[in-house]
Amino acid sequence: METDESAAPVATPGASIEQKRYGAVLNMMMKIGFVILVITFILYLTGMPKPSIPVEDVSANWSLKVDDYLEVTGIEKGWSWTKHLGQSDFLTFAPIAFLSSITVLCYLSIMPILLKRKDYVFCTIAFLEVMILVLAASGLLKTGGH
């Protein structure tokens, strides 16, 4: 297949400064979250600290529906897991929650750039995104698993 060398290459615009910041924060936080996730999973597998449900008993509950599982294990819905962070099976939830919050951190990181550039429309959109994500994660809406 022949190529037309006389055709001008298509210009692809570079990433904006806020895109670079968003990407840099996303990349760094993802790596931090992954390392913490691996560490907490290793702690869970070793049983240090002691899990609320022993690893060898976990498979007995795999077939249960969520509500039945929660009833059998005595676990409450929503953010109640934060009260059990001293147990290794709940400790693994912390990096998952951290990884879930990275989008909020990314939006917060670009807001100063948008304000400095006086791009109030996009800054407002970023702020509203943060508020919506925080509200959704808070459990105040009483939807989903909360």
C-alpha positions as CSV (number, residue, x, y, z in Angstrom):
1,M,0.0,0.0,0.0
2,E,1.5,3.3,-1.1
3,T,1.4,6.4,1.2
4,D,1.0,9.9,0.0
5,E,4.1,11.7,1.3
6,S,2.9,15.0,0.0
7,A,0.0,15.0,2.4
8,A,0.6,17.1,5.4
9,P,0.5,15.2,8.7
10,V,-2.6,15.7,10.8
11,A,-1.8,18.1,13.7
12,T,-2.7,16.6,17.0
13,P,-3.0,19.2,19.8
14,G,-0.9,18.6,22.9
15,A,-2.5,18.0,26.2
16,S,-3.5,21.1,28.2
17,I,-1.9,21.9,31.5
18,E,-4.9,20.7,33.4
19,Q,-5.0,17.5,31.5
20,K,-1.4,16.9,32.3
21,R,-2.0,17.7,36.0
22,Y,-5.1,15.4,36.1
23,G,-3.1,12.6,34.5
24,A,-0.1,13.1,36.8
25,V,-2.3,13.0,39.9
26,L,-4.2,10.0,38.6
27,N,-1.0,8.1,37.8
28,M,0.6,8.8,41.2
29,M,-2.5,8.1,43.3
30,M,-3.2,4.9,41.3
31,K,0.3,3.6,42.1
32,I,0.0,4.5,45.8
33,G,-3.4,2.9,46.0
34,F,-2.2,-0.3,44.3
35,V,0.8,-0.6,46.6
36,I,-1.5,-0.1,49.7
37,L,-4.0,-2.6,48.3
38,V,-1.2,-5.2,47.8
39,I,0.1,-4.6,51.4
40,T,-3.4,-4.9,53.0
41,F,-4.2,-8.0,51.0
42,I,-0.9,-9.6,52.2
43,L,-1.9,-8.7,55.7
44,Y,-5.3,-10.3,55.2
45,L,-3.8,-13.5,53.9
46,T,-1.4,-13.7,56.8
47,G,-4.2,-13.0,59.3
48,M,-2.4,-10.0,60.8
49,P,-4.3,-8.4,62.2
50,K,-7.0,-11.0,62.9
51,P,-9.9,-10.9,60.3
52,S,-13.5,-10.7,61.4
53,I,-14.2,-13.8,59.4
54,P,-11.3,-16.4,59.3
55,V,-10.0,-16.9,55.7
56,E,-10.8,-20.6,55.9
57,D,-14.5,-19.8,56.6
58,V,-14.9,-17.3,53.8
59,S,-15.8,-19.9,51.1
60,A,-18.8,-21.1,53.3
61,N,-20.5,-17.8,52.7
62,W,-19.7,-17.4,48.9
63,S,-23.1,-18.6,47.8
64,L,-25.1,-16.3,50.0
65,K,-27.0,-13.3,48.8
66,V,-25.7,-10.0,50.1
67,D,-28.4,-9.4,52.6
68,D,-28.0,-13.0,53.9
69,Y,-24.3,-12.6,54.1
70,L,-24.6,-9.4,56.1
71,E,-27.0,-11.1,58.5
72,V,-24.9,-14.2,59.0
73,T,-21.7,-12.2,59.6
74,G,-23.4,-9.4,61.6
75,I,-22.0,-6.8,59.2
76,E,-23.9,-3.6,58.7
77,K,-24.5,-1.9,55.4
78,G,-22.8,1.3,54.1
79,W,-19.8,2.9,55.7
80,S,-20.0,0.7,58.9
81,W,-16.9,-1.1,57.6
82,T,-14.8,1.9,58.8
83,K,-15.5,0.8,62.4
84,H,-13.7,-2.5,61.7
85,L,-10.5,-1.2,60.1
86,G,-8.5,-3.0,62.9
87,Q,-9.5,-6.4,61.3
88,S,-7.6,-7.5,58.2
89,D,-10.6,-8.3,56.0
90,F,-11.9,-4.8,56.5
91,L,-8.5,-3.2,56.2
92,T,-8.5,-4.2,52.5
93,F,-11.5,-1.9,52.0
94,A,-9.5,1.2,52.8
95,P,-7.3,1.2,49.6
96,I,-10.4,0.4,47.6
97,A,-12.1,3.4,49.0
98,F,-9.0,5.4,48.3
99,L,-8.8,4.2,44.7
100,S,-12.5,5.2,44.3
101,S,-11.8,8.7,45.5
102,I,-9.0,9.4,43.1
103,T,-11.3,11.1,40.6
104,V,-12.2,13.6,43.3
105,L,-8.5,14.3,44.0
106,C,-7.9,14.8,40.3
107,Y,-10.7,17.3,40.0
108,L,-9.5,19.2,43.1
109,S,-6.0,19.3,41.6
110,I,-7.0,21.1,38.4
111,M,-9.3,23.6,40.1
112,P,-6.5,26.0,41.0
113,I,-5.3,26.0,37.4
114,L,-8.8,26.7,36.1
115,L,-9.2,29.6,38.7
116,K,-5.8,31.0,37.8
117,R,-6.8,31.0,34.1
118,K,-10.1,32.5,35.1
119,D,-11.9,29.6,33.5
120,Y,-14.8,29.9,35.9
121,V,-17.2,27.7,33.9
122,F,-14.9,24.7,33.9
123,C,-13.9,25.3,37.5
124,T,-17.6,25.3,38.5
125,I,-18.2,22.1,36.5
126,A,-15.2,20.5,38.3
127,F,-16.5,21.7,41.7
128,L,-20.0,20.3,40.9
129,E,-18.4,17.0,39.9
130,V,-16.6,16.8,43.2
131,M,-19.8,17.6,45.2
132,I,-21.8,15.0,43.3
133,L,-19.2,12.3,43.8
134,V,-18.8,13.1,47.5
135,L,-22.6,13.2,47.9
136,A,-23.0,9.9,46.1
137,A,-20.3,8.2,48.2
138,S,-21.6,9.6,51.5
139,G,-24.7,7.4,51.6
140,L,-26.9,10.4,52.3
141,L,-29.0,9.6,49.2
142,K,-29.9,6.1,50.5
143,T,-29.4,4.4,47.2
144,G,-27.5,1.3,46.2
145,G,-25.8,-0.6,49.1
146,H,-26.1,2.2,51.6
